[in-house]
Amino acid sequence: MAAGTAGMLGAVTLGGSVGTVAGLLVAVAVWFSFGRLGKADRRRRRMRLVADLPVAVDLLAACLRGGTPWHEAVAAVADAVGGPLGEELGAVSVQIRLGADPAEAWSALTKEPMLAPLARTAIRAASTGAALAPSLTRLARDQRRVARTAAAARARAAGIHALAPLGLCFLPAFVLLGVVPAIAGIASTILLPQ
């Protein structure tokens, strides 16, 4: 919608075929920029889920060991964690409190790849009646390992991204100070008569 409006504004402002071309270019640029914003939001949400999940699972295990009923523990952890994970856990807690089948309420989280292990653990415990705290402790350990791996990958990527501007600065300088004088010297010896 915004891309079309920006394109129309460019076409009307400049008029004629130049305005139409400019409007199309502006529309494409706006469309790509909004697409990148959405990807950045999803990436930030995913990073926040990876970071918060081990803490939330540890809190759930601690609440269950303390004797808190499962749906109350989920609600308390959702309030404590906040963010996108808190919203997802809060929605599950509300569904269970309103009488939904716990397995169905947790199955909604399997759509999110980061939350699928927690959802599968909760569904398994709800259907079998197994003790949930030991499973949650193992899951928290696994999720901490996933979070460490993701943090290491982001750190490696940051190093690579930091080198790109440096290369863009030094490459033109190298060409202008190293390659161009060498080519000019060779050209002057070949083209100028002795």
N, C-alpha and C positions, 0 to 999 in steps of 0.2 A: 504494500500500500504506500509506504513512504517513498520507495524507489520510483513508483509511477508518478507520484506527486512531484518529486524532485525533477524527473524527466520532463513532465509537462511544464513546470516552471521554467526550465532551461529553454524549451522550445518556444514558449510564449515570449520570454524575455528577449531572445535574440532574433526570433522570427526566421522564416524561410527555411531553406535546406540546411544552412549552418546551424540554426536553432534546433532543428530536428536531430542532427547528428550530435550536437552538444548535449541535448536533452537525453538522448540514448546513452551517451557516455556517462553522464551524471547518474542516470538511473542504474546503470550497471555498477558504477562505483558504490553507490548507496546500498545496492543489494548485496554486494560482496562484503561491505563493512558490517552490515547487520548480521550476516551469516557468521562472520568472525566473532562478533560479540556473543552470539549464542553459543559458539563452541567454547569460548573463554569461560562463560558462565557454567557450562556443563563440566569443564575441566576443573574449575574451582570447587564446584559441588562435589565432584568425585574425590578430589584431594582432601576435602574436609571430611568426607565419609571415611576415607582410609585412615585419617588421623584420629577421628573420634571413636571409631568402632572398637578398638581394643579397650579403651577406657570404659565405654558403655557396657561391654560384655563383662569386664571385671566388676563393674558396679552391680550389674544384674546378678552375678554369681554371689557377691557379698550380701546383697539383699536377700537372696534365697537361703543362704547359709544362716542368716539372722532370723529366719522364720517368716519373712514377709510373703504374703500370697503373691503368686506369679503376676496377675494383672496389676496389682498395686505396685509391685517392683518395676514393672515396665513403665507405668505412669510416672513414678518417681525418677527413674533414670531419664525418661524423655524430658522432664522438667529440668533436670540437672545438666544434661548434655546440651540441649538447645540445638540450634542450627538445623541443617537438613536431616540429620539423623534423629534429632529430637522430634521433628515434625513427623517423620515416618513412624517412629515408635509411639508417639502420641496418637496417631491415627489407628494403629493396631490396638492400643489400650482402650480407646473409645469404642471400637468395634466389639471388643470382647466384653466391655462393661455393658454395652447395649444388648448383649445376648447372642452375638455371632459365634459360630463355631471357631474355637481358637486356631484350628488347622487352616480354615479358610481365611481368617484374618491374617495369619502369618504368611499364607501363600501369596498374598499381594506383594510382599517384599521380595519374592523370588525374581521379579522382573528386573530389579536392580542388581547387577552382578556383584557389587560390593556387599550387599546385604543378604545375598542368597545363602551363604553358609549359616548365618544366624537364623534365617527363616527356616532352613532345613532342620537345624538342630531343635528349634522350638516345635516344629511340626512333628518331628520324631518323638519328642518328649510328650507332646499332647496326645499322640495316638497310642504310644506304648505305656505311658505312665512312668517312664524311667526317671531317675534322679537327674535333674538338669544342671545343678551346680558343677559337678565334675566335667561335664561336657562343655559347659561355658568356659571353664578354666582352660581347657585344651584349646578351645576356639580362640580365646583371648591371646594365648601364646602364639597361635598360628597367625592371627591378625596383626600382632606386633611385628612378626617376621615379614609379613606382606608390607606393612607400613615402612619398615626399615629399608626394604628393597626398593620401594617406590621413592623414598627420600634419597637413596643413593643414586637412583636413575635420574631424578631431578637435578641432583648436584652435578652429575656428569654432563647433563644437557646444558646446565647453566654455564659450565666451563666452555663448552663448544659455542654457545650463543655469545659469550663474552669475547671470544676470539674473532667472530665475524666482523664486528665494526673495526677492530684493530687491523684486520686484513684489508678491509676496504679503505682504510687510511694509508697504509703502507704500500699497497700495490700501485696506486697512481704515482706515489713518490718514487718508487723503484723504477717504474717505467720512465718517468720524466727525468730522473737524475742518472739512471744507469743505462737504459736501453736507447733512449733518444739520442744522447750524445755519441754513443758508440755507432749508431746507424748514421748519424750526421758526419762523423769522422770518416767512416768507410765510404760514404757517398761523396764526400769532398775529395778524397784521394782518387776515386774512380772517375768522377765526372769532371774534375778540374784538370786542365792539361798541365803537364810537368814542365 
